[in-house]
Amino acid sequence: VQLQASGGGLVQAGGSLRLSCAASGSIFESINMGWYRQAPGKERELVASVTTGGSTNYADSVKGRFIISRDSAKNTVYLQMNSLKPEDTAVYYCYEEVFKYGDYESYWGQGTEVTVSS
């Protein structure tokens, strides 16, 4: 499975960015796609996730500001980030969780950097 993330960049506080992540090469059932982020000196944290059924989950810190969506036909997940804050600055990693030979396995994209200036 290969995941290609894009859409990061530099934006001022209050601005918006849209991240995209396209998955390819999998023959296994996709269960979940989403985004983690890692800020300098901090642990990686879950930002948002979406199942194939459309159920979403968000970190408390981004609820009401970020929207995750998924195009199953394209096997692509999007993260619309609004009202960005300097504390959203991090490298964002997309992932896909698949059901593989009776177990769950996650695959990761290369990361895309988001910088929010104050």
Buried (B, 14 or more C-beta within 10 A) or exposed (E): BEBBBBBBEEBEEEBEBBBBBBBEEBEBEBBBBBBBBBBEEEEEBBBBBBBEEEEBBBBEEBEEBBBBBBEEEEBBBBBBBBEBBEEBBBBBBBBBBBEBEEEEBBBBBEBBEBBBEE
